[in-house]
Structure formats: structure tokens, C-alpha cells
Amino acid sequence: SNMPCTPEAVDVLRKSNVLVAPSMAAGVGGVVAGELELKECNLNWSPDDFETKLQDAMKQTYQRILKAATDFGYSKESPEILVHGAAIAAFLTIASSMADQGCV
């Protein structure tokens, strides 16, 4: 989803200590599903196979976000850990790609 909550609603969730997932992380499922469909279009996967691959990708994304946030000092108990971790992980991915291509 893209910005499913107003900023005021997000403030209420945070104050209630509810884990908030940013749209860049929550929307990754749709991106992964599209990639799997395009990349593997010649395979005849069952719905269960597709769901397993999608869940694996989402779990990897979640773990990468948590690791990025904790590596940079954010507490696992923070309701904003996914927000910070997603931004950090995205930045590190882009920076690494730019370095690999000789841009920086």
C-alpha cells in the first residue's frame, strides 16, 4: 500500500507502541510478486509454490530491515524500527550498487 495512514494516524499508532511498517517495506510484496511472475513465467508453479517464494522474500526483507536498524543502533523494541531500518537498508543497497558500478 502507499501511505495507507495519515501522519496523524501514524502518530497514534506510534504512541500506542504499534509497529509501523513504511510503505517502501510493506509494498515489497507486490514488487516481488511481479518479479516472480516475469522472471519465472515459464515455470508452472502451484499457488502454494508461489506463496512460499513470496513469503521467503518477505521474510528476507524483514530480516534485512531489522538488521540494518539494529546495526545502526535502533532498539528492537522501538515501534519505528521498520521505518528506520527500511530507509537504511534501501540507502545501503543503492550505495553498494553505485560503488559496484564505479559511480562513487
N, C-alpha and C positions, 0 to 999 in steps of 0.2 A: 504494500500500500504506500501511497505517497502522502505523507503528512495527515494521518487519519485523526489526529487530535489537535486541537487549538493549543497555542502556547500556554494558555491558562489551564487547560485540562492536563497538560504535561506537568505543570507546577503542582496541581492537586495530586497527581499520581506520585510524583517525587516526594512530596511532603508526607504522603501515606506510605512511603518506603516500598512502592511498587516498582518492580524492574521495568525500565523503559527501553525498548529496542528502537533505534533510529531507523528511518525508512531505508537508508542505504544498506542496512543489515537485514531488515525484515523483507525487503524486496528481492533479496538474492535468490529466493526460491523460484521466482518466475524467470529470472535470468538463467539459472541453472537448468530449469526445465526446458527452456527454449534451446539452450546449447545442447542438451542431451538429444533433443528431437532432431536438430540439424546435424550434429556431429555423428550420430549413430542411426541415421534414418534408414539404413539398410538392414538393421537388426530387427528381428521380430521379438521384442521384449513383451513379457506379460505385464499387466498393470502392476503386479507385485514387484517384478524386477525393476521397473521404472521407479516405483515408490521407494524401494530400497536404495537405489542410486541417488535419488533426490535427498532422502534422509541422511545418507552418508555425507553428501556435500554440505548440507545444512549443519550437521554436527561439526564438520571440519571448520566451517566458517565461524561457528560459535566458539569453538576452542581457540582458533586463531585470534579472535577478538578479545577473549578473556586473557590470553597470554600477553597480547600487546598491552592491554591496560595494566595488568599486574607488573609487567616488566618496567613500566613507566611510573610505578608507584601508586596506582589506584587500588583501593581496597575491594576485595571480592564481595564485601557486604554492601558496597555503595549501590544505590538504585540506578546510578548513572554510569556504571561500569561499561555497559554495552555501548552507550553513546560515545564515551571517550575511546574505548577500545576499537570501535569501528573506524573512527576518524584516524587514529594512529595506524591501524593495520592498513587502511587504504593509502595513507601517505607513504608508509614504508614500502608497500607494493609498487607504487608509482616511482618512488625514488630508486628502488632497486632496478626496475626496468630501465629507467633513464641511465643509470650507471652502466648497466649491461650493454646499452646501445651506444655508450660513449658520449652521451649528452652532458654529463656532469663529471 
